[in-house]
């Protein structure tokens, strides 16, 4: 039975890619067959393109990767596609593609773009829809588990943003499996220290991992060796 982990975030830039790499690296170290899927990547065109998140994940984790859509401008996917004049798959098509990959792997990690409600297609579909549709489709099909992990910040504002995200998941009957603090500072202040406890107290969701700030700059072998220790 394939395990599916959907990685979302409370916002853009919170550390989803590095968290996805850490989840994948931990499973690869356990000898699992791992695929990380990025349904939509934006910002990869122009004179100063962003790196493909999926390339970062592959380099750090050693997992297999799959990017379904790449768009030039660093905008929400539906906006970037409209401005670029291209048609992009619907969320339903993304779900079907992900499901087709499941039999070949022990773990499939699905990394979102931006926050939970960022629009991934021209019909208003979001990562929330992917998480919901995968959860209920796999539950009906064979009971394969889907775990939704929310990557959040350590500092001020994270409690509100994380509660909003977990509330949105529960509104569609998807219980978040855990939180990952995406960039834990080397010298945390009072806010960070309190938030580390309060995130679980206020959301009812456990903190599964705390990723140190700058982890994405580690050499791949250092990243893979260190990643398992970030999980509680």
C-alpha positions in Angstrom: 0.0 0.0 0.0 1.5 3.3 -1.1 1.7 6.1 1.5 0.8 9.6 0.1 2.0 12.8 1.8 0.7 16.2 0.6 2.9 19.1 1.6 1.3 22.5 1.8 2.3 25.7 3.6 0.9 28.6 5.4 2.3 30.9 2.7 4.9 31.1 0.0 8.6 30.9 1.1 7.9 29.0 4.3 10.2 26.0 3.4 7.8 23.5 1.6 10.5 22.4 -0.8 13.1 21.7 1.9 10.5 20.0 4.1 9.5 17.8 1.1 13.1 17.0 0.5 13.5 16.1 4.2 10.4 13.8 4.2 11.7 12.1 1.0 15.3 11.8 2.3 14.1 10.1 5.4 12.1 7.5 3.4 15.0 7.0 0.9 17.3 6.3 3.9 14.8 3.6 5.0 15.1 1.9 1.6 11.7 3.1 0.3 10.9 3.8 -3.3 10.1 7.5 -3.3 8.6 9.9 -5.8 8.1 13.7 -5.2 5.5 15.3 -7.5 5.3 19.1 -8.1 1.9 19.7 -9.9 2.7 23.3 -10.8 6.0 25.3 -10.7 6.0 29.0 -11.6 8.8 31.6 -12.0 11.1 29.4 -14.2 11.3 31.8 -17.2 12.8 35.1 -18.0 16.4 36.3 -17.6 16.6 35.3 -13.9 14.6 32.2 -13.6 13.9 30.6 -10.2 15.4 27.1 -9.8 12.9 24.3 -10.2 11.9 23.1 -6.8 11.8 19.5 -8.0 15.5 19.7 -9.0 16.3 20.9 -5.4 14.4 18.0 -4.0 16.1 15.5 -6.2 19.5 16.8 -5.4 19.0 16.9 -1.6 17.0 13.7 -1.1 18.0 11.3 -3.8 14.3 10.6 -4.6 12.7 10.4 -8.0 10.8 13.5 -9.0 8.1 14.6 -11.4 7.1 18.1 -12.4 3.7 18.3 -14.2 3.6 22.0 -15.2 6.2 24.7 -15.4 5.2 28.4 -16.0 7.4 31.4 -16.7 6.3 34.2 -14.4 6.5 34.0 -10.5 2.8 34.4 -10.0 -0.1 32.3 -8.9 -0.4 29.4 -11.5 -3.7 30.4 -12.9 -2.5 34.0 -13.4 0.8 32.9 -14.8 -0.9 30.5 -17.3 -3.4 33.2 -18.4 -0.6 35.7 -19.0 1.5 33.2 -20.8 -1.4 32.2 -23.0 -1.2 28.5 -22.2 -3.8 25.9 -21.0 -2.9 24.0 -17.9 -4.3 20.7 -16.5 -7.2 20.8 -14.1 -6.8 19.6 -10.5 -8.8 16.5 -11.5 -6.2 15.7 -14.1 -3.4 16.2 -11.6 -5.1 13.8 -9.2 -5.5 11.2 -11.9 -1.8 11.6 -12.9 -0.7 11.2 -9.3 -2.8 8.2 -8.8 -1.3 6.6 -11.8 2.1 6.8 -10.3 1.2 5.2 -7.0 1.7 1.5 -7.8 5.4 2.0 -8.5 6.3 3.6 -5.2 6.2 3.1 -1.4 5.9 6.9 -0.8 4.6 9.7 -3.0 5.1 13.2 -1.8 3.0 16.0 -3.4 4.4 19.5 -2.9 2.0 22.4 -3.5 2.7 25.9 -4.8 2.3 28.8 -2.3 -0.4 28.3 0.3 -3.3 25.9 0.5 -5.8 28.0 -1.5 -3.5 29.2 -4.3 -5.3 28.5 -7.6 -3.6 25.7 -9.6 -5.8 25.7 -12.6 -8.2 27.9 -14.6 -11.3 26.4 -12.8 -10.3 27.6 -9.3 -8.9 24.3 -8.2 -6.4 24.4 -5.4 -4.1 22.2 -3.4 -6.9 21.8 -0.9 -8.9 20.2 -3.7 -6.0 17.9 -4.5 -5.7 16.9 -0.8 -9.4 16.3 -0.5 -9.9 14.4 -3.8 -6.8 12.2 -3.1 -8.0 11.4 0.4 -11.5 10.3 -0.5 -10.5 8.6 -3.8 -7.9 6.5 -2.2 -10.1 5.8 0.9 -12.7 4.4 -1.5 -10.3 2.5 -3.7 -8.0 0.6 -1.3 -7.6 2.5 1.9 -4.2 4.0 1.0 -3.4 6.7 3.6 -3.1 10.3 2.7 -1.3 12.6 5.1 -1.4 16.3 4.8 1.6 18.1 6.3 1.5 21.9 6.9 4.8 23.7 6.7 4.8 26.9 8.9 7.0 29.7 10.0 8.6 29.8 13.4 8.1 33.5 14.2 5.3 36.1 14.7 2.2 35.5 12.7 2.6 31.8 12.4 -0.1 30.9 14.9 -2.8 32.8 12.9 -1.7 31.5 9.5 -1.4 27.9 10.7 -4.8 28.0 12.4 -6.3 29.3 9.2 -4.7 26.6 7.1 -5.7 23.7 9.4 -9.2 25.1 9.7 -9.5 25.1 5.9 -8.4 21.5 5.7 -10.9 20.4 8.4 -13.7 22.2 6.6 -13.4 19.6 3.8 -13.1 16.7 6.3 -9.3 16.4 5.8 -7.5 16.1 9.2 -4.0 17.5 9.0 -1.4 14.9 10.0 1.2 17.2 11.3 3.1 20.5 11.2 6.7 21.1 10.1 8.5 24.3 11.2 10.2 25.1 7.9 13.2 27.2 9.1 14.1 27.1 12.8 16.6 29.9 13.7 20.0 29.1 15.3 19.2 31.5 18.1 15.4 31.4 18.6 13.7 34.3 20.5 10.8 34.3 22.8 8.3 34.3 20.0 9.8 31.3 18.3 10.2 29.4 21.5 6.6 30.0 22.6 5.3 29.2 19.1 6.9 25.9 19.0 4.7 24.8 21.9 1.6 26.9 21.0 1.3 25.6 17.5 0.2 22.3 18.7 -1.8 23.7 21.7 -3.9 25.9 19.4 -4.3 23.7 16.4 -4.4 20.3 17.9 -1.9 19.2 15.3 1.5 17.7 16.3 4.8 19.2 15.2 6.4 16.4 13.2 9.7 18.0 12.4 11.7 21.2 12.9 14.0 22.0 10.0 17.0 24.2 10.8 17.3 27.5 8.9 19.7 27.1 6.0 19.3 23.3 5.7 18.8 23.7 2.0 22.4 24.9 1.7 23.8 21.7 3.0 25.6 19.3 0.7 23.3 16.4 -0.4 25.2 13.8 1.7 25.0 16.1 4.8 21.3 16.8 4.2 20.5 13.1 3.9 22.4 12.3 7.0 20.9 15.1 9.1 17.2 14.9 8.0 16.0 12.0 10.1 17.0 13.8 13.3 14.7 16.7 12.4 11.7 14.6 13.0 10.4 14.1 16.6 
